Amino acid sequence: MLDFTIISAAPIGFLVFGILATLLVAISKAGFGGAMGSLSLPLMLLVLSPGLALSVLLPVFLLCDFYVGWKYYRRAVRRIVIVMTLAACLGQVLGWLLYKQINAEILMFIIGALAVFTAGRYFWRLYRPAANTGLARAAMRHLRRRLDRAVGWMGLAGIASFVSLTGGIPSQIYLLPLNLPRAYYVGTMGWSFLLVNLAKLPFFIELELFNAASLTASLAIAGFVPIGVALGLWLNRTMNDAWFYHISHGFLLLLGAKLTLQASIF
């Protein structure tokens, strides 16, 4: 049964920020892997409480994930998807257990600082390439084989995704250095978060974050998902791999700076 309680409290504000958040999530997931979708929660917090914003946005995230998973179902690197998903699900369990104890401000500051560092290092290396790229690439390949790197970043992604739907940022920090072709990058990220967000549902239900009003609000903005996905797919097709990584790291830098400055922990 439909319940318009959430929408009727601020109909104009909800529709404006809800539609904008939906388009951001869909374009980001279909075109760039999803980190830019982290801006959706701060937008929704302008009109909703944190718990309501999470409950309204998760179905939208899932709908985007299904679209992206379908479009890129042959472009996901299965081994990476499995590692990312398992590590993120472990993080989600921790996020569920500590949901009411986690200091979201500190978590956002840490994630933002790490994002700024990672993106800054990328652009610095464009400006000042390593002296011996052969050794540098060999060292990076050795680092990528270490399971603890995936567990660390994706575990943090799982916690951040559960608490604030910002898991795309640590995931991007983990996945970008692998230098996958852009379609495989988006497909791998898309399938990972489709599985991670599905695994999140029982925890959200146990915490009673869903109700008729939240699902009605999700339904009201879900119709804009196909528009955002179509725009994201078009952007992904029209750029080359180099520009894809430049833009993705640029988003990472901006998002990281925003989270760092926004976290009032001092």
N, C-alpha and C positions, 0 to 999 in steps of 0.2 A: 504494500500500500504506500502511495506517495505521501511524503510529508515535507511541506515547503517551509518549515520553521526556520531553517538556517538561511534560506534565500530571502525570505520575507523580512528578516531582521535588517538587511542592508542590500536590497535587490540590485541597485545600480552598481555599488561598489563590488558586490560579489561577482556580478556578470563581467564587469570590466577586468578585474584582477584575475578572476577565474579563467576567462578566455585567454588572457595574455599568458598566464601560467601554463595553460594547456598547450598553447602554440609553442612556447619555449621548450617544454618537455618533448613534444613530438618532433620539432625541427632538430633539436639537439640529439635525440636518440637515433633518428633516421639519418641524419647527416654527419654527426660528429662523435657519436658513441654515447652521449648522455650527460657529460659533466655540466654543461650549461643549464641543464634542467634543475640543477641545485638552486637556481634563482627562484624556482616556482614556490618553494615554501616561504621564503621571506615575503614574496608578493601576497600570498594568501594570509600571512600573519597580519597584514594591514586591515583585514576584515574579519578574521576568525581567530579563535584561541589555538594554541599549539596542537592540542589533542584533536580538535575538529579539523584543522588544516591537514594533519596527517591522514585522518580517516577519509577526507574528501579526495585527497590527491592520490592515494595508493591505487584505487581502481583506475584512475586516469593513467598512471604509470604502467599498470599492467596491460591496459588496452594498447598503449604505445608499444610495449614490449612484444605483444602478440603480433602486431603489424610488422614490426622490424624483424622479428624472428621468422615470419613467413616470407618477407621480401629477401632476407639474407640467409635462408636456411642452408644454402650450399656454400656459404662464405664463412662459416664459423670454424675455427680451429678447435677440434673437439677436445684434445688433451688440455689445452689452455682453459677451455670452458669448464672442464671438470675440476681442475685445480682451483680456479677462481671461485667457482660455486661452492665447493666444499669448504674452502677457507672462509668465505664470506658468511656461510651458514653458521660456522663456529662462532664468528663474531656476532651474528644476530642472536644466538642463544645467550651470549654474554650481555648483549644489549637488552634482551628481554628480562634477564635476571636482575639487571641493575637499572632498569628503566626509570625508576623513581629516584635513584641515587646519583645517576650520572650528571655531572655539571656540564650542560650543553655548551656553555660559553667557553670553558677550557678546551673541550673537544673541538669546537669550531676554530679556536685560535691555533691549536696544534695542526689541524688539517690545513688551514690557510697558510701557515708558515711553511709547511712542507711543500705545498703547491707552489708558492712563490719561489722557494729554493730550486725546485725541479725545473720550473719554466725558465727561471733566470739562468740556470746552468745550461739549458738548451740554447738560449739565444746568445750566451757568451761563447759557446762553442761554435756557433755560426760566425761570430765576429772574429774569434781567435781559435781556429781549428787546432786540434791536437797535433803535436810534432810528429808522432809516429802513429798514424791511424791504424796500421796493421796490429800493433800491440794493443792499442786501445780497444779495437773491436774484439780481439781475442779475449781480453780481460772482461769485456761486457758479456760475451757469450758464456764465459765461465760463471759470471755472476747470475745470469739468467737461469742457469741450471739449478741453482740452489733453491730448494723448496722453501726454506725459511723466509726468503724474500717475498714469495707469493703469499705465504701464510701471514706474514707481518702486514703487508699492505692490504690484502683482501680481508684479513681479520678486522683491521681498522675500518675498512669499507663497510663490512657487515654491521659493525656497531653504529657507524655514522648513518648508514642507510636506515637502520631501525629507528634511531632516535630523531633524525632530522631529514631523511631522504636526501642526504648529501654523499652517499656512498660512491657516486660517480667520480668524485675528485680523487680519492686514494686509488680507485681502480684505474683511472687515467694515468696516475703517477706510475703504477705498476706496468700498464700495458703499452704506453707510448714508446718507452725505450726499446721495445721489441721490433719496432720499425716494420710492422705488418703492412701490406698494401691496404689502402684506405677501406675498401669493401670488406676485407677480412677483419680489419680492426673493428668496424662497426658491427659486423655479424657476430664476432666473438664477444664483444661487449654486450650486444643486444641479447644473445642467448644466455649469457651469464646472469644478467639481471632479470630476465624472464623467470629463470629458475629460482633466483634469490628472492624475488618479490612474491612468487607463488609460495615459497617456504615461509614467508613472513605472515601469511594470512592467518594460520592457526594462532599465532602469538597475538595478533591484533584482535582476534575474536575473543581470546582469553582475557585480554585487558579491557574488553567491552568498548573498543574504539569505534565499532560500526553500529549504526542504527538506521532506521528508515529515513531519518532526516539527512544523514550524511550520504547515504546511497542516492537519494533523490538529488542532492546537490551535485554529486559526481556525474549523474546522468545528464544534468542540465548543461554541463560543459564538455561532456564526452564527444558530442557531435563535431567538435572542432579538431579532434585528433586526426582524422584523415587529411584535413587541409594541411596541418603541420607536418605530417609524415610525407605528403607529396612534395612540399617545399624542401624538406630535409633530403629526400632522395634526389631531387633535382640538383641541389647544391653539391651533394656528394659526387654525382656523375659529371658535373661541369668543371671540377677542379682536379689538378694533378696531385700526386702523392706529396710533393714538396710543399705545395700551398696548403694541403690538408693538414700537414704536421705543423706548419707555421701558425695557421689559424687555431688549431687545437691547443697548442702551447700558449698562444695568446689568450684564449679563453681561460686556460688554467691559471695564467698569471693574474688576470683581472679578478677571477673568482677567489683566488687565494688572497689577494690584497683586500678584497671586500670582506671576506670572513675574518681576516686578521684585524682589520680596523673596526669591524662591527662588534667583535667580542670584547666586552667591557670587563676584563678580568683584573685590571690594575686599579 
